[in-house]
Amino acid sequence: MAVTTNQALPYPVDADAPNGPSAFLALANAVERIGVMVFASAATRTTKLTAPTEGMLCWRQDGNLFERYDGSSWVEMPDLTHVNTLIATAATTAATATNALSALAMLKTGSTATGSMNFVGVGFNSTAAIAKPTVTGARASNAALTSLLTALANYGLIVNSTST
C-alpha cells in the first residue's frame, strides 16, 4: 500500500491485491492515530488504547479535558482561554480595572466555566515560574491597576510600558 505525503495515510494502488476490508482497516488505524479520540474516562482510554504513540490526542469526558500522549504518559493540555481574556481586559483603560480584578479572582480560585485548574508557579514566554501574586491597591486611585500590570508583567504575559 502507498501512503500520503503529509500524514502517511495508506491507500491501495493497482499493484496491491484486492482486499477492501484490509485497506479500510489500515486507513481507519492511521486516521485514529492523528485524530482526537473521545473516551469516557482514563480507565476506558487505557482499556481501548493499549499501545498509544507519542503525539496522540484525546478528550476525556469525565474531566472535560484534552490530553496528549508524550511518549510515556498522558499529559493534560490546559485550557488557557480565561488567561487570554484576562490579558485583553488588563490592556484596556483604568475604568475596567474592576473587571480585571474579577478575572484575577477567578484565576486565584482556579475556577473556570468548564472545570478547574490549579497551578503551582506559572511563567509564560520564557519567564521563570513565580508564585501566585497578590494584587493590591485601591481601585479608585489606579493603584490596583498598577499592581495588576506588575503581576502580569512578572508572569511574562505582557510588557508593561505604561507611564505614571
N, C-alpha and C positions, 0 to 999 in steps of 0.2 A: 504494500500500500504506500502511496505517496502521502506527503504531509504538506500543509500550507506553510508559507514562508514565515509569517509573524508568530502564530500561536501553535504551530506544529499539529494542526488538526488533521487527522487521517482521512483520506478519501480513496476509493478504489480507482484503479486505472485499467485500461484494456487488458494488460498483461496478467492481471490478478484473476484467479479462479473465481467464478461467480459464487458469492456467498453473502447474500443480503443481510441476514441476521448478524454475522460476524462483523461486517462493515459498519452497521448501525451501532453495535456494541462498542467498537473501537472509537467511533465518533462520540458516543454518549460518555464514555470514560474520559476522553480528552476534554470535553466541554465541562464536565463535572469538576475537573481539576482547576479550571480557570474561572468558574462562576462562583457566585456567593450562595453557599448551601444554607438551608434553614433547618435547624434542629430544635426540638422542644427543650432539651437540656444538655448539659455537658455529658451526662451519662449516655443519653441517646446518641450523641455525636461519637463518643468513644466506641459504642457498640456497632454503629453503622459504618464508621470510617476507621478501619483498623490500621491503615498504612498511609497517614497523611504525608504530604510533601510540602517542603518549605514554600511559603507564598500563598497557600490555600487560605480562603476567607470563609467565614460562616457567620450567620446571625443566630444568636441563642435567644429563643422566645422567653425562657424563664427569667432572664435577667435584662431583656430588651437591650442587648448589646452586640456589637460586632467584635469578632476575634480573628486573629491571623495566626497561622502556624509558622513559627520562626525556625523550624528545623528540628526542635526538640520539645517544644511545648506550645500550647495555645495561649496567646497573649491578648488581653483586652485592648481594643482600639478606642481611646476616649472620644466622647462627643464634646467638642470644644465650641459648639455653637454659641453657648451663653458667654464664653470668653470674647468671641468676636463682637457680640452685642455690647459687652462692657467696653471694649475698645472704641466702638463707634460712639457710645454715649459719652465717654470721657473726652472725646475730641470736640464736643460741642461747647456751647457757651457756659459761663458760670451759673446761669439760671437753671441748668439741668443737673447741677451737682447732686441734688437730692435723688434723682433717678440713678445716677452713677453709684451713689452710696447704697441704694436699694439693691443694685446688681452686685455690688461687693458683698452685701449681707447674704445674698443668695449663694455666692461662692464660699463665704465663710461657713455656712451651714452645710455645704455640699449638696444642696438641693437643686434639682433640675426638673423640667417638665416630664422627662421620660425615665427618671431613675435618680441615682445618687452617685456622686464621685467624691472620693476623699483623697486629697493629695497631701503628701508629707514632703515639703520642699519642692518647689517648681521653679524652673527657669526656662526662658524662651530665647531664641535667636542667639545661641552660643553664650548666654548669660548663665553663670553658676546658679544652682538651685538655692533658694533662700526660704526661710520660714515664712509662715503666713504673716503679712504685715498688718498693723493696726492703723486704720485711717483715723486721724484726729482732726480737731479744729472745728470752729463754729461755721456753719453753712452761711450765715449772714455776712461774715467778713471774708469769705472765699478762702479761709484757712483750710477748710475741708477739701476744697478742690485742689489746693496746693499739695496737701498730704496725699490725695488720690493720685495726682500726676506723678509725685515722687515714687509712690508704691508701684505704679505701672512701669515707670522707667527702671526701677530696680529689678523688676521681673524681666526686663528686656522687651516688653510689649510695645513700648513707644520710646521715642527720643523726645525728651521734654525740652523744647526750645522756646517755651513761653517766657515772658518777661513780667516783672512786677510793676 
